[in-house]
């Protein structure tokens, strides 16, 4: 992926669900089709089961963003603001290598806190925390044997509409 400013991101990215989240010179947005024109694959049932257990059995997510972090990849502090309704939380599932997750306030700057997310950890950002700035400072390479060749996959479920 490429930022709207022409800078390549260090993570690999794809999506599943009704929409996929894309970033390119046109900006950050949700699209109903992959850039190659095909529809996004469905969100796996096992992933939806986590959403049902922790968020809602009545309203399922529209998008599952899949970020792959290899050694050296990170994600700067950002807000998840491309959705229409912020009352729905963002649910995140960590798989593979551990990652240092940093979270701050709903405005830029100020104090942040960090916590290591391990493989299998699930985080739900809802309520006041829904619009908190957050990111991944680094990945601890080799901390998990889950993924061949190492790395971390983060699944981020969101209601878009």
N, C-alpha and C positions, 0 to 999 in steps of 0.2 A: 504493500500500500504506500501511497504518496500523500503527503499533507497538501492542503490547498496552496501552500507556499512553495511547493516543489521539492520539499525535503522528504527523502524516503524514510519510512518508519522502520524500526529495528525488529518489529514483530511480524510474523506471517499471519494472515487473517483470512477467514471465510465465515460463512453464516449458514444457518438452517432456519426454516420456518416460513411464515407468510412473507416476511421481509428479510433482507440482508442489509447490514450496515456497511456502507462503502465510504471511502475517502479518496479523493483525487483532486485535480486542479479545479474541479467544479464545486468542491466543498465537502462537508460531512453531511451524510443523509442516509435515509433508508430507501431501498429500492426493492420492488417486487421481483426483480430478475437479477441474476448474476451478470456481471459485465459482459460475459460471452453470450448473453441472451437466454440462457436456460433458467427455469425456475429454481429457487433454492430447494434443497432436499428438506423433507420433514424433520422436525425436532425429534430425536429418538425418544421412545416411550420411557426408557429408564431416566432420562433427564427430566422429562415432564413429571415423572413420579416425585422427584425432589421438589419441584415447584408446587405440586398439589399438596405435599406434606407440609411445606413451610410457608406458602403464600396463599394459594387459593385453589380449590377444586372447581370453582365456578368460572373463573376467568383465566384462561391459559395465556402464556406469553406469545407474542407475535414473532419474536426474533430470538435466536440463540447465536450470539456472536462468539466465534471460536478464535481465540488468539493463541498462537504458538510462539513461545519464548525459547529461543536457543541461547547458548552461552553468549553473554554480552548484551542481550536484548533487554529493554526496559520500556516503561511507559510513563511519560511525564505527568505531573499533576494536571488533572482535567475534571470537568463535571460531565455527567451524562444528562444532556439537555436537549436531545433531539427528539424526544418523545412528546406526545400531545398531552398526557395526563401524568403529572408527577406524584399523584397519590398512590400509584402502584410502585412497589419497591423494585430494586434491581437485585437479582439473585446471582451470585457468583460461585462457581465450583472450581476448585484448584485440583489439578492432576499432574503428577510427575514431580519434578524438582521443586524444592522450597523456594519461595519468593518473599522478599521484604516488601510488604504492603504499607504504604504511607497514606494517612488520611488527615485532612485538615478541617478547615471551616467552610462555610458556604460562600465566603468571599476570599479572594486571593490574598495571600500573605498570612502572617500570623503563625501561631504554633501548630506543629503537626505531631502526630504520634505514629510510631511504626510497630508492626507486628509481623513475625514470620508466619506465612501461610504454608502449611504442609499439604502433601498429597491427600486428598479426601476432605479437606476443609471446605466448608460452605459459609459464605458471608451473605447477609441480607442487609442492604442499605435502604432503609425506609424511613418514613416520618421526616424529622428534621435532617437526618443524615442523608436523605435521598439526593440532595444537591451538594453534598460535601465534595470538596476537591480531593482527589485520590489518585494514586498511581503505584507503579511497581519500580522501586529503586534498583533492584538487582535480583538475579536468580542465582541460587547456590548450586552450581553445576555439579552433577554427580551425586546429589543428595537422595535421589530415588532411582530405582531400576525399572520403573513402570514403563517408560518409553524407550524404545530401541534408539540408541544414539543420544539419549538424554534429552533434557528440555522440560518445559512446563507448558501444559495446555490449560487455558482458562476458558470456561464456558460462562457466558454472561447472558442471563435470560431477562427479557424486557417486554413490557406491554408497550406497543408503539402507538396504536390508534387511540 
